[in-house]
Amino acid sequence: MSVSRRRFKTKTWYRVSVSAFYFAQGLVFASWASRIPDIKNMLNMSASQLGSALLIIPTGEFVTMALAGYLVSKFGSRLMLIIAALTYPLALIGIGLAGSLMQLYAVLFLFGVFANLSNISVNTQAVGVERLYRRSIMGVFHGLWSMAGFVGALTGALMVALSISPTLHFAIVYALILCIALAMHRSILPRDAHQKSIDENQQKIFTRPDRYVLVIGLIAFANMVCEGTVFNWSSIYFEQVVATSKNFVRLGYIAAMCSMTIGRFIVDRFITRFGHINVIRFGGVTIVAGLLLAVVSPSIALSTAGFLLIGAGISPTIPICYSLAGHSKKMLPGVALATVSSVSFFGLLMGPPVVGFAADAVGLRWALCIIALFGVTVVSLTFALKKQR
């Protein structure tokens, strides 16, 4: 076998392995998101209590963000990815076993911690593989995460139809993730990417981020507010506002995940043609259009169409932000990704509980109008990003 063929085969396996772990990570989160209504009903939670519970996951992610960046930069993303693949779905089982609000809060915090470690390590792996290909492929990786979300949503609906408890559902997911980890752990990229242009002083694990990375983080923050709203409130919106039957309450979530998946699989070609900034702007406009459509006319058909638009608008921004941050010329990939994640996860930290508290005050329908402002913010910040670039 020639050297070029061996290199092609090797980088292909790296790509397959990273793709599998993206899918596994998305499946774990989607399994939780698809059973939120069941967990809410099981513990008799109000909208405010659910909002507080949803606050716990991003809190766990945020408070350990610097630690995750340190661990990935210090010990490598390969080892951290394997550890996260074993612990992240294990916390999922704990959610199903929670018998009180306090127990649920504790497990959700751990769920956020391991989700964060998985997120930083798998995206650091993706940056390294993208360097090998020397072109944009980050969108496809995140598309696989979204595809897993779509599969997880359909699986969740099936589990509900079969009257399978969340605990058993989550145990099945854990067994599947374990099989993926065992099959793919030998094909993980062994070393992380380090740019030669970064000098020794800038290769510190704890370093002050430059303005370029911070702007990327703010764009990701506004987008994550919208994404978190879809994940955590779409099923509740269809249950309470659209007032559809039990079998269709996850329709908005499924619609958004479907369009998000398709968008991320095709976004790389649009980036090549129109550029990163223009693609982000179009996504922000589409988010606003989808939210307003769902709010103005909350019928099952138009609300589903609205969430389709929201998913399409959300789809390109996070892959682009992670790719731009991971290729920073001033920060190590793991540190830059941790910085962007730290800023962006404020979106998950703030968005869902804000919707919950606003829903108690003015109703869930009008609470979503607030989220449309963050779609406008995505568009506005692209001008600052263009200036920094």
N, C-alpha and C positions, 0 to 999 in steps of 0.2 A: 504494500500500500504506500503511495507517495506521501510526502510530507504534507502537501496541500490538502489531500483527502483526509489524512489523519486529523489535521487541524479543523477541517470542516466538520468532521464527525464529532470531535471533542466539543466544540462550541455549540453544536446542535444539541448534544446531551445536556450541556449546561443550561441551555434555553429550555429544554423539556423539563428539567428538574425544577428550575425556578417557576415555570408555568404551573407545575403540579402543586407547589407550595402556595402560590397565589390562589389557586382554586380551593385548596384546603382551608386557607385563611378566610376566604369569602364564604365558604360553606358553614363554617363555625358561626360567624356573625349573623348570617341569614337565618340560621336555625333558631337563634335567640330572637331575632326581630320578628320572625314569622309566628312565634308563640307568645308575643307580648300581650295580646288580648287575653289569652288563656291564663298567663301568670297574673295579670291584673284581676281577673275574675276569681282565680283560685285564692288570692289573698284579700279579696274585697277592697281593692284600692280605689281611691278617688282620683280625679284628674290631677290634683295637686300632688298627691302621694306618688302617682306614677311619674310626674314630672321630676320630683325629687329623686326617685329611683333611677331615672334615666340620666340624672346629673352625676351619679356615682361612677359610671363607666368612664366618661372622659376625665373625671377627677383622678381616677387611678392611672389613666394614661398620662395625664399632664404632670402629676407630681413625680413620676418616675421617668420622665422624658430624658432629662440630662443623664440619668443613670443608664438608660438603655443606649444612648449615644456613646457613653463611656465604655460600656461592656462590649458593644459591637466594634468600636475602634480599638479597644485594648485586646480582646480575645478573638476578634474576627467574626464576621457575620455567619460563617458556616456553623460554628459551634452554637451560637445564640439561636440560629434558626431551628436547629434540631431540638434544643431545649424548649423553645416556644411551641414547636409542633406537638410536643408531648404534654405541656402544661395548659395551653390555651383551651383545647377542647375538654380537658379535665375540669376546668372551672365551669364550663358549660353544664356539666352534669350537676355540679353543686347548685346551680341556679334552679334546676328542676327539683332538687331535694329541699330547698329552702321552705321552712314552715312558718316563718314570721317575717315581718318587714325588716327587722334588724339583721336576721340571717341573710335575707336577700341583699341588703345593702353591703354586708361584708363580702359576700361572694361576688357581687357585681364589681366591687373595688378590685378584687384579685383578677377578675375577668378583664378589666381595663388594663391592669399591669401587664398581663401576658399578651393581650392584644397589641399593646404598644411595642413590646419586645419583638413580637412577630412582624409588626409593620416596619420597624426600622431595619431589621435584619434582612427581610425579603426584598425591600426596596434597595438596600445597599448591594445585594446580590444582583438585582436587575440592572443597576447602574454599571456594574462590572461587565455583565453580559452585553449590554448595549454598546460599551466601548469596543468589545470584540467585533461586533457587527458594523460599527462605524456609521450607524444610521439610527433614526428614531424607531424603536420597537417597544417603548414603554407603554404605549396605548394598548397594545395587544395583551401585555401582562395584566394590566388593570381591567381589560376586557374579560379576561378569564376570572378575575375576582368577581366582576359583575355577573358573569354567567353562573358562577357558583351561587351568587345571591338569588338569581332567577330560579335555579334548580332547588335551592334551599326553600324558597317561598312556595314552590309547587309541592315540594316534599312536606312542608309544614301543613299545607292545605289537605294533603292526602292523609297525614297523620291525624288531623282533626276529624276528617270524615270517617276514619277507621276507629275513632275513639281511643287512640293511643296516647298515653300520658306524656307530658313534656319530658319527664325523667327518662323513660324508655326511649323516646325519640332522640334525646341527647346522647344516650349511651350508644345507640346505633351509629350516630355521627362520629363519636370518639373512636369506635372500632374501625370505621372507614379511614379516618385521618391517620390512625396508627399504621394501617396498611400502606398508605401513601408514603409516610415517613420512612418505613422500612424499605420500600422499593426504591426510593429516590435519594436516600442520604449519601450514597457513594458518588452521585453525579453532581453534587453541589460544588459550585465554584470554590476552589480551595483558598484563594487569596483575594482580598478586596483591592479595588482600583485605587491607586494613589497617583495624582498628577505630579509630574516632575516639575511643573511650573510653580508649585507651592513650595515656598522656602521653609527652612527649619523652624523659624519662629511662628509661622502660620500653620504648622502641622501639630500644634498643641491640641489636645482633646477638648480642653475648656478654653475657648477663645471668643473674643467679641465678634459677633456677626456683622458683616458689612451691610450697607443699605440695600444692595441688590437682593440679597437673601431675605432680608426683612420684608421687602415689598412682595416678594414671591409668597412669603408666609401669610401676609395680609390678604392677598388674593385667595389663597387656599382657605383661609379663615372664613371669608364671606361665603365661599362655595360650600364649605363644610356645614355652615349653618343650614343651608338649603338641603344638603344631603342628609343631615341628621334629622331634619323635619320629615323627610320622606320615609326614612327608616323607622322612626319612632312614632309618627303620628298618622301616617297614611291609612293604616287599618282602622284606627280609632275614628278618623275623619269619615271614612265610608260607613262605619257602624253608627255614628251619632248624627252626622250632618246629611250625608246622602241617604241614610236610613235604609240600606240594602239588607238583604237576608244574610244569615250567618255564613252561607257558602260563598258569598261574594265580597265579604269585608276586606279581603286581601287583594282585591282586584287592582286598586290604585298602586299598591306596592309592587305587584307583579308587572303592571304596565310600565312603571318607572324603571324597574330593574331590567326589563326587556329592552327598552330604548337606550338605557345606559350601556348595556352590554354591546348592542349593535354599534353605538356611537364610539365606544372605545376600541372596537376591532377595526374601525375604518379611519380613526382620527389621525393615524400616522401619515396617511397619504394626503390628508388635508393640511397637515403641518408642513409637509414638503412643498405643497403648492402655494399656500396662503401665508404661512409663517405662524409662529407660536402665538403672537399677540392678537392677530385677527381672529384666530380660532377661539381664543378665550373670550373675546368681545362678543362673538356670535353666541357663545354658550350662555353668557350673562343675559343677553336679550331674550333668549329662548326660555330661560328660567322664569323671568318676569311674565312673559306671555302665558306660560303654563299655569303659574299660580293664579293669575287674574282670571283665567278661563275657569279653573276649578272653583274659585270663590264666587264669581259673578253668577254662575249657573250650575249649582250643585246637583245636577241630575247624574245618573250613573254613566250615561254615555259621554257627556261633556266633561265630567270630572275625570273619567278615565283618560280622555283625550288630553286633558290638562296635565295629568301626571305623566303621560307619555312625553309631552313637551319638556316637563321639568327634568325627567331622566335624561333626555337628549341634551339638554342644556348643561346639566351637571357633568356629563361624561368626559369632556376633554380636559377640564381644568386641573384636577389633581394629578393625572399622569404628566401633564406638561410641567406643572410646578415641581414635582419630584425630579423629573429629568433635568430641568434647568438648575435646580439646587445641587443635584448630585454631580453635575459637571462644573460646579463653581471652581474658579481658579484661585480662590483665596482660602478655602476651607476643605478639610477632609470630607469625603462623601458621607460617612456615617454621621459626622458632626453637623454638616449642612442639612442633611435630611432630618436630624433630630431637632434642629432649630426651626425649620419650616413646620415640622409636625407639632412642635411646642406652641407656635403661634396659631396654626390652623385648628388645633384641637380645642382652642378656646371656643371655636364655633360649635363643636359638639358639647362643650361645657355650658355654653350660654343658650344656644338655640332651643333644644327640647324643653328645658324647664321654663323658659320665657313663654313658649307656646302654651305650656300647661297652665301657668299662672294667668296669662291673658285669656285663656279659654274659660277659666272660672269667672273672670270678670266680664267679658264681652261675648263669649261664645267662641267655639273652635273655628267656625267659619271665618270670622273677622280677624281672629288671631293670626291666620295665615297671611293676611295682608301685610303684616309687619315683615314677614320673611321675604316678600317681594322686594323690599328695600335693599336686601343684601345682594340680590341679583343685579340691581343698579350699581351697587358698590363694586362688584366684580368688574363691570365695564369701566367704571371711573378709574380704578387703580391700574388698568392696563396702560394708561397714559404715563403714569409715574414709572411703571416698569420699562416702558420704551425709552424714557429719559435715562434711567439707570443703565440700561444696556448700551 
